[in-house]
Amino acid sequence: MSSTDARVLALNFLPGFHRESTQYSEEGKWYDGNRVRFREGKPENLRGYEKFSDSAIGGVARDILTWTDNQTRPYIGIGTNTHLYTYQNQTQFDITPVVCAVSVSGNFETYTDKTLVRVSVNNFITSTTDRVEFSGVATIGGNLNINGISTVVSISGTNSFYIDAGVTAASASADQGSAGNISFFLQNQESNAIQGLGFGAGVYNAGVSVSGARAWNEAATESAITFLPAMWQLDNWGEDLMALRRGGQLYISDADASTVPTRAVLISASPTATTFLVSPNDRHVICYGAREFATTVGEGINPMLVRWSDQEDYTNWVPSAITTSGEVVLAEGSRIIGANRSRNAINIWTDRAMYTQSFVGPPFIFNFTQVGSNCGLIGQHAAVDFDGVSYWMGDNNFYAFDGRVQVLPCTIRRHLFDNFNMTNKEKVFAAINSEFKEIIWLYPSSVSSEPDSYVLYNVEERTWVYGKLFENGVVTVFADRNVYDSTLTIGKTASDTPTYVYSNEPDEIYTGDGQPLSSFLESAEFDLDEGKSLMFIDRIIPDYFFDAGETVKMEVNIKQYPNSDMKTKGPFTISQNTNKVDLRARGRLASVKVTATNTGTWRWGSVKLLLQPDGER
């Protein structure tokens, strides 16, 4: 800016955050912040959150789906690495599938003065957090009723495991319990990616000149093999919930409005797959990264295969002259990552390319067209469709597809990917906040294994911001407010707190589960005459909108040069009654910062500084 117009400076910075370069080089823009968004070019704090239900969630949520049944009752479907849930209104139901049920009699052993019970049975237990349900078992140990759901606390070989009865046994005895049943729930999966090690990984006996080579009977300590974390895909078949856990088969839960939701049951004819969708108009169930027809379950999947059921029949996956079932192998990429519905087509992403899938009817059923290369998807849930345009995150960029693939200009791209945990990139979750016309991506920062951060893109104003929804916690999934009165999130507010479903940004709620929430906003640095002149700032003229009783703290930061130490004037408390703030700040560069801890809203108006040139020294 020139010294002739510098007497009154309106702080009308370019909306959105701009972090592609240094704070000085982004002059005239907003540079940093947390829990703020821009509307009509002006920043304001985000609304808050409150618990949707007091029922805690087991495991880490990997997908969420909201819908209404035929009686217009609202539902939520949730898949975690340990459970499958539905909520009918606000009541939680555990609908985790049972994979096996066996009859038992005399299979229990108790120990005096201990709560542990040994269960001897050939079982499906793979983890100490797996769950089982006992029914019809008589009292054991003199006083223990173990009927109900229990969590495995330890495993002994392949034929027995231990549960905690919660009550000390009155007597020690083996071969107890009358005829009853044990139901084994779908086994737990890891919530984090795991590097594949051991004797089958890495380079073996490759010679002394090869780094990382190992000798006979020596396990690998590093490899390029990665076991991906648990991931769910949820969709609707009419009013019913259909679900697939990555690497497994399809399950369905009946949401009959006259009853409570039923436990999900296996669709035995369905293939093992990576993910799936229900094609909306033609009613095919489509699996991606699926097991090929005429192969057995144990033969694994073809990671580039698309396979679909017969029309209107999710139990028939056999291609024939009298069905519309079929399969196609895509060409570019090593595996299919994800898919979503768009206008008149389904979009499919591999790790390197994008395809569209359109229904064309017999004999081909679907037409597949490659529409982009070098634009792969970073994770299964990292893409959404908003008003016919698909938006997604790749390994190092953002993209949009409106008939052609294009790189989405992003003013915070470098900042985001420089602070990103790529080991857990599969956990990125994209969603829509239709109230504000925003796309949100939840992602794990470099210091977190779970999504602890977000990035927001406003599709109308084309602005980017980032931050943390929970200051010390994680939020792993997000659902738009198309069924409930607010968006929904699932996460934990701190590492040692339970996981809950939260109503996110309910109307007029600016607290975090009843507690004040913090936000801040910081500008890039600005100067006079390209830094030639010093400036003297002597007044702030605030212009904010506040809810009753709310305040912000504003400070002016001064430097002599971009790499000089910063001097801070303030912070000054500003309320709706503050007319001006007098100060004395002198330097070559300046920036402003606003911080707030609120139970209500604040919005930036047209804040001004009074300043003047102060020589060229």
ZAGUTOR-777803 format. One record per residue (C-alpha): x, y, z; residue in three letters. Coordinates in steps of 0.001 Angstrom, whole numbers, plus 500000, padded with zeros to 6 digits. Example, Ala and Ser with C-alpha at 12.3 -4.5 7.8 and 13.67 -1.06 7.14 Angstrom:
BEGIN
512300495500507800ala/513670498940507140ser/
***
This chain:
BEGIN
500000500000500000met/501210503565499423ser/501766506036502221ser/499186508451500802thr/496224506163501545asp/497534504598504711ala/495877506816507304arg/492833504557507715val/493395500945506772leu/490335498672506426ala/491356495113507264leu/489392493541504433asn/491667490579503797phe/491076488051501037leu/488725485355502449pro/489921481845503213gly/493288480738504546phe/496352481162502336his/499346479018503318arg/501166478232500089glu/504059480528500965ser/505414482598503861thr/503275484804506063gln/504886487918504588tyr/504416486900500951ser/500674486276501495glu/500064489982502157glu/496431491060501969gly/495090487622502956lys/494091485606505991trp/496879483220506924tyr/495854480963509815asp/492971480086512110gly/490886477421513790asn/487137476780514032arg/486208479634511696val/484499479772508316arg/483881482533505758phe/480425483615504675arg/480092486327502053glu/483804486909502479gly/483667487564506244lys/484971485220508955pro/482909483942511874glu/483266481167514438asn/481787477728513871leu/478822476593515913arg/479386473943518591gly/478307470391519307tyr/476438468279521860glu/475909464571522437lys/473254463088520167phe/472866460117522521ser/474356459045525847asp/475069455573524441ser/478796455161523855ala/480148453684520619ile/482450450643520688gly/485470450798518393gly/486437453491515867val/483702454582513443ala/484562454181509761arg/481254454963508051asp/477934456589508888ile/474646456617506984leu/471393458425507757thr/467988457592506244trp/464287457277506986thr/462185454125506818asp/458832453757505080asn/457131455276508131gln/459501458308507964thr/461284457322511160arg/464923458480511145pro/467807456022511324tyr/471585456129511622ile/473851453277510540gly/477399453123511950ile/480224450690511232gly/483286450466513510thr/486223448077513667asn/484368446171516422thr/480627446798515941his/477805447493513530leu/475096449762514960tyr/471827451360514052thr/470065454181515860tyr/466298454334515551gln/465553457941516486asn/468057458211519371gln/467952454600520594thr/471063452533519901gln/470863448933518630phe/473864446629518294asp/473284444753515032ile/476794443266514691thr/476477440049512654pro/476794436634514276val/479207434540512186val/478692431236514005cys/476562429732516780ala/477375426428518531val/475698424316521196ser/477628423678524409val/477255421596527544ser/479879421307530294gly/482341423560528443asn/483094425915531349phe/485641426023534161glu/485641428363537168thr/488244429190539788tyr/487762429930543481thr/487988433620544340asp/488426434582540665lys/486064436216538177thr/487635434479535164leu/485750431724533360val/487462429386530921arg/485388428435527863val/486583425344525996ser/485303425132522432val/486687425220518915asn/486050428868518234asn/486322431838515956phe/488160434045518430ile/491048436010516905thr/491463438882519345ser/491162439558523065thr/488511442137522265thr/486243439797520284asp/482744439294521692arg/480558436279522309val/476985435830523538glu/475884433001525850phe/472271431862526103ser/470581429046528011gly/473637428252530141val/472876427180533724ala/474583428804536712thr/478269427836536994ile/480810428138539806gly/477967428025542285gly/476815431580541580asn/477811432821538098leu/475232433623535427asn/477210434251532256ile/474263434543529860asn/474512437650527730gly/477314439326525772ile/480906439048527054ser/484233440318525777thr/487141437897525493val/489934438889527915val/492544436277526889ser/493027433347524520ile/494470429923525339ser/495513428020522221gly/492881427300519568thr/490375425544521774asn/489683427848524693ser/489378431449525805phe/488594433372528983tyr/485857435829529860ile/485393437944532978asp/482114437137534746ala/482384440298536840gly/481632438327540016val/483952436073542029thr/483090432381541661ala/481934430585544813ala/483637427348543805ser/486226425936541415ala/485031423297539028ser/485448422093535445ala/482899420684532973asp/480110422985534110gln/477012424344532421gly/473932422671531008ser/473018422650527342ala/473202426154525945gly/474504428172523012asn/477454430423522201ile/477132432958519398ser/480353434358517951phe/480136437905516628phe/481979439187513572leu/485602439327514623gln/487232442628515436asn/489702444155513014gln/492588446541513571glu/491802450235513608ser/495284451143512324asn/497331450126509304ala/499937447499510190ile/503199446816508404gln/503517443192507315gly/506569441628508941leu/507795438150509827gly/509256435312507753phe/507216435931504614gly/508057439590504130ala/511023441539502823gly/514133440405500915val/515482436942501857tyr/519120435888501448asn/519793438480498772ala/523526438744499387gly/525740440791501640val/525641443840499368ser/521870444217499531val/520656446452502327ser/517973444813504415gly/518740441240503327ala/518336438569505983arg/519530435064506519ala/517712431752507081trp/515401431685510118asn/515584435474510483glu/512301437429510454ala/511917440642508467ala/511843443865510481thr/510591445997507585glu/508708445478504335ser/506506447130501717ala/503525445036502813ile/500742446937504606thr/497616445479506180phe/494929448126505857leu/492711449206508767pro/489104448087509099ala/486730449993506824met/482942449813506339trp/480678450852503495gln/476979451377504289leu/474095451870501861asp/470340451361501675asn/468347448641499993trp/465006450395500216gly/464528451080503934glu/466933448312504959asp/470596448780505843leu/473159446988503711met/476756446839504955ala/480142445537503859leu/483350445474505857arg/486382445708503588arg/487564442247502587gly/484296440588503654gly/480847439853502271gln/477609441799502346leu/475222441910505319tyr/471678443251505516ile/469566444420508456ser/465781444646508198asp/464480448054509284ala/460813447017509409asp/458975449964510952ala/456816447648513081ser/459787446125514911thr/463200447074516255val/466046446791513714pro/467184443206513216thr/470725441943513651arg/472536442082510307ala/472678438734508502val/475052437502505835leu/474084437587502167ile/475822434276501557ser/475833434496497755ala/477583437877497742ser/481294438057496858pro/484027439230499171thr/484868442790498156ala/486556446052499028thr/483480448278498852thr/480007448422497265phe/477080450633496235leu/473434450153495342val/472778451529491878ser/469792453830492504pro/467618453582489403asn/468278450068488101asp/468640448459491578arg/471810446426491153his/474128445855494098val/477641446573492801ile/480834445351494498cys/484224446883493760tyr/487529445098494185gly/485597441834494325ala/486057438081494096arg/485557436854490553glu/482654434637489514phe/483364430867489577ala/486057431243492243thr/485746430217495873thr/485787432529498877val/489281431422499818gly/490743432471496470glu/490677436146497383gly/489641439190495385ile/490617440803492122asn/491369444360493289pro/490401445833489890met/487175443870489390leu/483669445386489359val/480952442785489939arg/477191443267490240trp/474110441283491233ser/470985440556489269asp/468607443498488984gln/466316443729492039glu/467912440589493526asp/470934440924495799tyr/471035437144496342thr/471801436304492697asn/475353436981491465trp/475479434349488705val/475899435741485164pro/473559433988482731ser/471174434554479869ala/468287435107482281ile/470020437458484749thr/471669440845484512thr/474544439872486819ser/478029440469485474gly/481590441630486050glu/484243443821484417val/487948444321485124val/489188447926484972leu/492557448648483383ala/494480451538484964glu/495663451185488535gly/496553448440490952ser/493343448453493034arg/489940450118493217ile/489825452524496176ile/486233453772496233gly/483078454745494361ala/480138457102494770asn/476898457989493052arg/476720461091490911ser/474236462511488441arg/473295459784485907asn/476416457734486697ala/478586456144489351ile/482132457420489695asn/484893454896490423ile/488421455667491563trp/491443453424491496thr/494744454415493074asp/495680456112489785arg/492608456816487644ala/488912457690487523met/486113455869485682tyr/482395456448485215thr/479882453590485274gln/476547454123483496ser/473555451816483200phe/472857450947479557val/470747447776479901gly/471193444333478304pro/473336442839477032pro/476192444838478557phe/474213446250481542ile/476870448879482383phe/479202451015480328asn/482606451928481826phe/484540454994480637thr/487920456159481868gln/487724459928482367val/491002460716484127gly/494544459563484871ser/496936460451487693asn/493967461496489811cys/493555458560492177gly/491646458594495462leu/493525458740498770ile/491023456653500743gly/487742454791500393gln/485631457621501857his/487611460582500496ala/485150461543497713ala/481672463119497710val/479230464372495108asp/477697467812495580phe/475080469060493121asp/476331466795490336gly/480025467618490822val/482362465135492507ser/485121466378494806tyr/487908464227496171trp/491298464203497842met/494241462502496177gly/497651461676497575asp/498906465231497106asn/496090467305495627asn/492351467964495468phe/490233467294492382tyr/486788467957490943ala/484840466251488153phe/482054468118486358asp/482353466246483065gly/486125466530483059arg/488704465959485766val/490408469111486985gln/492782469952489793val/490946471995492398leu/492955475156493206pro/493742474978496921cys/495270477814498947thr/496351475512501806ile/497498472415499911arg/501173472571500869arg/500409473293504522his/497976470360504707leu/500072467689503010phe/503249468774504825asp/501409468020508082asn/499664464799507047phe/499991461239508371asn/500280459347505086met/500540456003506885thr/496887456417507837asn/495680458125504662lys/492992455446504239glu/491091457092507129lys/490339460340505270val/486576460924505347phe/484768463367503057ala/481255464697503630ala/478909467553502758ile/477632470351504973asn/474808471513502728ser/473739474364505050glu/476953476236504257phe/477637474628500856lys/480859473156502193glu/482840469997501560ile/484653468742504650ile/487548466305504703trp/488501464775508056leu/492149463702508047tyr/494933462571510406pro/497604465186510996ser/501242464181511315ser/500895463802515101val/497785461597515058ser/496888458116513816ser/493186459077513610glu/491472462050511921pro/492074464901514352asp/491850467728511783ser/489558468981509046tyr/489732471019505871val/486649472870504560leu/486062473954500980tyr/483167476317500251asn/482028475428496742val/480310478786496115glu/482879481169497586glu/485806478872496715arg/487498479392500057thr/489584476955502082trp/489959476772505860val/491200474124508261tyr/491218473358511974gly/490212470847514653lys/486587470096515518leu/487660468670518898phe/490692470485520273glu/492185467388521943asn/490223464593520318gly/489339462951517017val/486344462948514672val/486337460036512242thr/483035460319510298val/480568463074509359phe/476992463073508006ala/474996465915506449asp/471780467213508010arg/469455465683505404asn/467632463536508013val/468358465080511393tyr/468295468767512387asp/472086469069512418ser/475094467420510908thr/476323464379512842leu/479854463406513803thr/481355460493515725ile/484481460808517797gly/485971461397521199lys/486781464772522754thr/489986463460524366ala/492085460299524149ser/490727458951527441asp/487019459665526845thr/484386457343525302pro/483288457661521690thr/479840459177521063tyr/477614460365518259val/477464464173518366tyr/474995466640516910ser/477391468990515147asn/476583472692514736glu/472976472579515989pro/471172475884515538asp/472175478468518169glu/474582476065519965ile/478119477441520247tyr/479416475315523123thr/481227471997523043gly/479009469639525036asp/478192472556527335gly/481712474016527546gln/482953477245525889pro/484794476745522595leu/487923478535521398ser/488589479937517943ser/491212482185516377phe/492055484008513173leu/495352485517512024glu/496228487655509023ser/499271487605506820ala/501801490399507355glu/501382493758505655phe/503618496809505233asp/503850500330503762leu/505524501090500435asp/506776497507499992glu/508445497725503405gly/510353500904502649lys/508642502946505357ser/508067502201509000leu/504504502531510202met/503030503790513437phe/499698502241514468ile/497807504091517174asp/494183502898517063arg/491912499946516351ile/488363500723515271ile/486435497469515798pro/483414496350513848asp/482050492968514953tyr/478694491294515437phe/478388489605518841phe/475815487547520652asp/474960489162523986ala/477876489034526413gly/480436487716523914glu/483890489213523393thr/487028488617521347val/490637489484522059lys/492534491277519337met/496272491882519099glu/498585493682516693val/501920492015515973asn/504879494089514796ile/508207493136513172lys/511117495043511696gln/511830492382509041tyr/510193489076508054pro/512678487045510122asn/512839489444513065ser/511383488718516474asp/507736489656516808met/506441492180519324lys/502816491949520385thr/500544494810521362lys/497572493450523279gly/495543491366523426pro/492764493918523802phe/489306492736524842thr/486627493899522404ile/482895493694523035ser/479820495136521338gln/480332498287523434asn/483973498903522426thr/484219502000520235asn/488000502115519828lys/491258500790521218val/494254503111521548asp/497738501637521283leu/501268502499520205arg/502834500033517767ala/505788500868515526arg/507427498601512952gly/507987497762509329arg/505608494792509169leu/502364494141511002ala/499701491435511322ser/496538491101513390val/495197488155515359lys/491784487528516902val/491251484907519612thr/488031484035521403ala/486568481569523867thr/482829481750523489asn/479415480341524250thr/477926482403521419gly/478824483758518010thr/481172486466516773trp/481461487750513201arg/484053490008511667trp/482716493167510024gly/485002495900508691ser/487677496397511327val/490050499305510704lys/493454500488511879leu/494608504082512153leu/498261504326511115leu/500737506635509473gln/504202506489507887pro/506961506898510450asp/510147507381508479gly/512363504998506556glu/514851503955509241arg/
***
